[in-house]
Structures are given as structure tokens and as C-alpha cells.
């Protein structure tokens, strides 16, 4: 069952959940930093990754609303597993880039 609007809004502001999103962003930024330069959209991706490494809280704040609206997060809320959250974060970032 999907989260209510109130639950979604609360999750967007939950410091523990936002911290988990930050870790997932940093993990994805590390992956992007290590990808080949000929990866499609690499220039955009590497700029995002570098910005995330220097300002992880800002990146987490920017992506958290989109992550919360992901189907897996809507289904599980804060109880989402780290692996599922990582996928939700990566999908959300890819939509934004």
C-alpha cells in the first residue's frame, strides 16, 4: 500500500532516511567516478558525482523528494532495504540527469 501524502512528506524530512539517501548518493557518485569516460552522458554524470562528493547533504536534499515518490519507497517507506533504496536513488538521479 502506498504511503499517504502526509507519510510521504514526513519521510522526505526524516533525518535518518535522508542520511540513508545521502549514503546511496555517495555510493553512486563513487561508481560514476570510476566509469569509463565514453559512458553516455558521462560529462553530466561526472559533474553531478563531483558535486555530490563535495556537498553530499545538498545532493541528498535535492534527490530525496524524487526518491520518496519511487514505487519501492512508496510501498515500504522507511523500512525499505538498503539494496532497494540504492536502486530507487540511482533511478531518481538518472531521471534528474
C-alpha positions in Angstrom: 0.0 0.0 0.0 1.4 3.4 -1.0 2.3 6.0 1.6 -0.2 8.8 2.2 0.7 12.3 1.3 1.4 13.0 4.9 3.6 10.0 5.3 5.5 10.9 2.1 6.1 14.4 3.4 7.2 13.1 6.7 9.6 10.7 5.1 11.1 13.5 2.9 12.0 15.3 6.1 13.1 12.3 8.2 16.8 12.8 9.0 17.6 9.1 9.3 16.0 8.4 5.9 17.7 11.4 4.3 21.0 10.1 5.8 20.5 6.8 4.0 19.7 8.6 0.8 23.0 10.6 1.2 25.0 7.4 1.6 23.3 5.9 -1.5 24.2 9.1 -3.4 27.8 8.9 -2.4 27.9 5.3 -3.4 26.5 6.1 -6.8 28.9 9.1 -7.1 31.8 6.8 -6.5 30.5 4.4 -9.1 30.2 7.2 -11.7 33.7 8.5 -10.9 35.0 5.0 -11.8 33.0 4.6 -15.0 34.6 4.9 -18.5 34.7 8.4 -20.0 32.8 7.1 -23.0 29.7 6.2 -20.9 26.7 8.1 -22.4 26.2 11.4 -20.7 29.4 11.0 -18.7 30.1 14.7 -18.6 26.8 15.5 -16.9 27.1 12.4 -14.7 30.7 13.2 -13.6 29.7 16.8 -12.7 26.9 15.5 -10.6 29.3 13.0 -8.9 31.9 15.6 -8.2 29.3 18.0 -6.7 27.9 15.2 -4.6 31.3 14.3 -3.2 31.9 17.9 -2.2 28.3 18.6 -1.0 26.6 15.3 -0.1 23.9 16.9 2.1 22.8 19.2 -0.8 22.6 16.3 -3.2 20.6 14.2 -0.8 18.3 17.1 -0.2 17.8 17.6 -3.9 17.1 13.9 -4.7 15.1 12.9 -1.6 11.6 14.0 -2.8 12.0 12.1 -6.1 13.3 9.0 -4.2 10.3 9.1 -1.8 8.0 9.0 -4.8 9.7 5.9 -6.2 7.3 2.9 -6.2 9.5 0.8 -3.9 9.8 3.6 -1.4 6.1 4.2 -1.5 5.5 0.5 -0.8 8.0 0.1 2.0 8.6 3.6 3.4 11.5 3.9 5.8 11.6 0.1 6.1 13.0 -0.2 2.5 16.1 -2.3 2.3 19.4 -0.7 1.5 19.6 -2.5 -1.8 16.1 -1.4 -2.8 16.9 2.2 -1.7 20.1 2.2 -3.7 18.1 1.3 -6.8 15.5 3.9 -6.0 18.2 6.6 -5.6 20.0 5.6 -8.8 16.8 5.6 -10.8 15.8 9.0 -9.3 19.2 10.5 -10.1 19.1 9.1 -13.7 15.7 10.8 -14.2 17.2 14.1 -12.9 20.3 13.9 -15.1 
